[in-house]
Amino acid sequence: MQAKAASNWPSPPPTIGDAYGGGFYAGQIGVSGVATHNLVVGPVSSAQSTNKKWKVENTSTSGTSSVINGPANSAAMNNADHPAAQFCEAVNVGGFSDWYMPAKNELEICYYNLKPTTTSNSAWGINPNAVPARASNYTSGTPAQTSASAFQSGGSEAFTATDYWSSTQYDPAPSYAYPQNFSTGSQGGNTKNYALNVRAIRRVAV
């Protein structure tokens, strides 16, 4: 793993769920198992919303195909036609205004490290951008419920055990986009005009 820049990585380093970067530390994302960014989940009170559509109609949106570059996907949707991304782009909390709607593989890392429930996982989980990279699916018990108590079901910062939108369009059928289920881990596509939860994150370069 790459050495951490002192300005970005406190000593001692945070553990999953610790207060960090205006929100809470959720893990790392990278390429070929090498970390490039630390992921920060925004607080529920300011960075989470329910009942947001990915798009008001089920049509393709250019610039939203990345599974890792949430900032680019989200910026391409910062308008009233894309309510979920527009909400995330407007978040300003913890002294930061660079919050965004996470890409598919970023949001999956949030699930893997901050899973709220003890429910068995579905057959998903491959993520080449996780650190370390994961080349195989979940088992029924891995990931387990997070040990960060605030993120366990009923905790003050817990994800709801339901679907959250990622900012990644489902390119085989561009009227769909990828959600992440925070109970079982499933990532099947859903129509864009369906209202789901959304939660803004930000990233800090390693």
N, C-alpha and C positions, 0 to 999 in steps of 0.2 A: 504494500500500500504506500502511496506517496506520503512524504512528510507533510505535516500540517503547517501552514503559515501561522506564525504566532499571533498575527492580528485577527485571524479568523477562528482560531481553535484555542479555547481557554485551557488553562492548566489548573487542576486536572480536567481532562476532557469530559463532556457531559455523558450521561447514560440516557438510554431511550426514555423519553417522557420528561426529562429535565427541562426547566425553563432555559431558553436559549434563543437568541436572535429575534426577540420580539414575540416569540411563541414558544414552541416546545420541540425539542430535538426528536426527529423521526428516523434518523439513519442517513445513509449515504447512497448516492447514485454515481455511476461511472461507466467506463468503457473497458471491456475485457477484464473486469474485476478490479480495476484501478479506480479509486475514488476521484471524482472531479468536483463534487459539490456535497455539502451537508444540507439536508432537507429540514425545513422548519414548518411545522403545522401551526396555523393561526389559532388563536383562542376561540372557543365556541361562541362567546358573547359577541364577537365582532366579525369573525371570519367564516361562520357557518350560516347557511340559509337552507330552508326547505322549499319544496314546491317550485323549483326553477327549471325551465325548459332549456335544453341545450341550444335549440333554435326554434323560432316560432313556426317554421315550416320544414318539411322533410326534404331538403335540397342540399346539394353539395356545398361545402365551404372550403375555398382554397386556403392553403397554408396551415392546415390542421392535421396533417398526417403523421407528425412525429410522435413516437412512443416515449421519447426522453426529453424533448425540448418544450416543456410546458410554457415557458415564457413566450416563445414564438407562436405556439398555437393560440394561447390566450390573447395575445396582442392582436392577432388576426381576427378576433371575434369581439373586440371591445366596442360593441354597438348594440342598439336596442333589439336587433334581430337575434341576438345571442344572449339571453338574460342571465344564464349561469356564469358565463365568462365576464360579462359586464359587471356583475356583482363582485366577482373576485378582484377584477382590476380596480375597483373603487375602494377596496379595503385599505385603511390607513390606521395602523395600530402598532404599539410597541416602539414608536419612533421610526417606522419604516412604511414606505408607500409602494414597494416593489412586489407586492403579493400578486398571485396569479392562480389560474385554474390548472391543476396539475395534469401532466400527461399520463398516459396509461401506465407506464412502468414506474413513474414516480408515485402514483397513487397506490400501486400494488405494494410498494415498499412500506408505505404508511400502514396498509393492512397487515402486512407480514409482521411488522414490529409493534403495532398498536392495536392488534385485534381485540375487540371488546368482550367477546363471548367465549364460552367453552364449546360451542357447536363444532361438530366435525366439518372438516374442509372438503370442498369439491375437488375434482381432478383438474386443477389449474395450478399455476405457480411458477412456470418457467419464466425467468426474467434475466436476460443477459446483462442488463444494466444495474442489477442489484450488486451490492458489495458485501460479501463475496457473490459472484455471479451464480445463478441457479439454473441448471440445465435439466432439472427433472421437476415433476409436478409435486404438489403438496402431498403429504400423507394425511390420514384422518386427524392426527393430533399435532401435526407440524405445519404451519405455526400454531402454537398454543395461545391461550389467552395471555395478553400482555401482563408483565409483572408491574407495570406502572399503574398504581392504584387509581389515579385520576382519570385514566383512560379505560379502565374496566367498566363494564355495563353499570350504569347508575352513577359513575364518577362525574365530576364537574366538567371534564374535558373529553369525555368518551365520544367516539363516533357512534352514531345510531346504527343498530344492527340491520341495516338495509342498504339499498344501492345509492352510491354517490357517482355523479358524473365525472369522468375524466375529460380532458380537452382534446382527445384523440379521435378523429373521425374513423369510422369503420370502412376502410377503402373498398373492400369487396362489394359493399352495398352503401354508397355514400349518403343515403337517406338515414343511416344509422350512425351511432357513436358508441364508444366503449364506456360502460359503467363499471364500477368495482363494488361488489357486494361485501359488506363488512360483517357478515355473519358466517358465510361459507367460503368466501374468496372468489366466487365465480365472476367472470368477465365477459359474458356473452353480450353481443350488441343489442341496443335498444333504439327505437325510433326517436329522432331528435326532438320531436315536439311533445315528448312525454316528460312530465315534471318529476324531478328527483331532487335529492339533497345535493349540496355542493359545499366544499370547504376549501378556502384559499390556503395556499402554502407560499413560501419563498425559499430561495436557495442561497447558500453562502459558499463561495468558491473555496476549495481546499488549498 
